[in-house]
Amino acid sequence: MRVFLGMILGALLTVAVAYVHDSMGNSPETTGTSGRAASEQQMIVNWKVVEARLREFKTGWSAVKSRAHEGWIKISASFPK
């Protein structure tokens, strides 16, 4: 149980650190007139891609839930009341 909790916390910590790094490294205070970061930092994560994949996952998960619900209705309808 501790191993799984450690894995989950590690993943959350990794995402949080990447988000903080990306948001601080590309803030308006650190960018010059050319729009590039003063320290030439690159973003670690392309957050638009992450958002698109989360949207796809939510859509897919909704489809799985609706299919499971429809299947349960068919199964429960076959049992006598």
C-alpha positions in Angstrom: 0.0 0.0 0.0 2.8 2.4 0.8 4.4 1.7 -2.6 1.3 2.7 -4.5 0.8 5.8 -2.3 4.4 6.7 -3.0 4.0 6.3 -6.7 0.8 8.4 -6.8 2.5 11.2 -4.7 5.6 11.0 -6.8 3.6 11.5 -10.0 1.6 14.4 -8.6 4.8 16.0 -7.3 6.5 15.6 -10.7 3.5 17.3 -12.5 3.3 20.1 -9.9 7.0 20.9 -10.2 6.9 20.9 -14.0 3.9 23.2 -13.9 5.5 25.6 -11.5 8.7 25.6 -13.5 6.9 26.3 -16.7 4.7 29.0 -15.3 7.6 30.8 -13.6 10.1 30.4 -16.4 7.8 32.0 -19.0 6.2 34.8 -16.9 6.1 38.3 -18.4 8.7 39.5 -16.0 11.4 37.1 -17.4 10.6 37.7 -21.1 12.3 40.4 -23.1 10.9 42.5 -25.9 11.4 39.7 -28.4 9.1 37.4 -26.4 11.8 34.9 -25.6 12.8 34.1 -22.1 15.8 36.0 -20.8 17.5 32.8 -19.6 16.5 30.9 -22.7 14.4 28.5 -20.7 12.2 26.1 -22.6 8.9 24.8 -21.3 9.1 21.2 -20.0 5.6 20.3 -20.9 3.4 21.5 -23.8 0.3 22.2 -21.7 -2.0 22.5 -24.8 -1.2 18.9 -25.7 -1.9 17.8 -22.1 -5.2 19.6 -22.1 -6.2 18.0 -25.5 -5.3 14.5 -24.2 -7.3 15.0 -21.0 -10.3 16.0 -23.1 -9.9 12.8 -25.2 -9.6 10.7 -22.0 -12.7 12.3 -20.5 -14.6 11.7 -23.8 -13.4 8.1 -23.9 -14.2 7.5 -20.2 -17.8 8.9 -20.7 -18.3 6.4 -23.5 -17.1 3.5 -21.4 -19.4 4.5 -18.5 -22.4 4.9 -20.9 -21.7 1.5 -22.5 -21.4 -0.2 -19.1 -24.7 1.4 -17.9 -26.5 0.2 -21.1 -25.1 -3.3 -20.6 -26.2 -3.3 -17.0 -29.7 -2.3 -18.0 -29.9 -5.1 -20.5 -28.6 -7.6 -18.0 -30.9 -6.5 -15.2 -33.9 -6.5 -17.6 -33.4 -10.2 -18.2 -33.8 -11.1 -14.5 -37.4 -11.7 -13.3 -38.7 -9.2 -10.9 
